[in-house]
């Protein structure tokens, strides 16, 4: 029984390491295009990066720089987490 638990943990650790490597590979626009929701989130992230640069250049009508950085970070983390979850699901399958 304990040997089975040990094997399951090794498999999970291996699939998590493998999934971590594929996170950034799945961030390609060609791959993301097939999933409309993730494509929308990635596009929003790109737009927010542009807004952050614009605000850093001196624009004041688009909110504070800190707020825009927080929104951009949340969107980017969402994309990475979704890619990680999909990679783990593929590794298990």
Buried (B, 14 or more C-beta within 10 A) or exposed (E): EEEEEEEEEEEEEEBEEEBEEBBEEBBEEEBBEEBEEBBEBBEBBBEBBEBBEBBEEEEEEEEEBEEBBEBBEEBBEBBBEBBBEBBBEEBEE
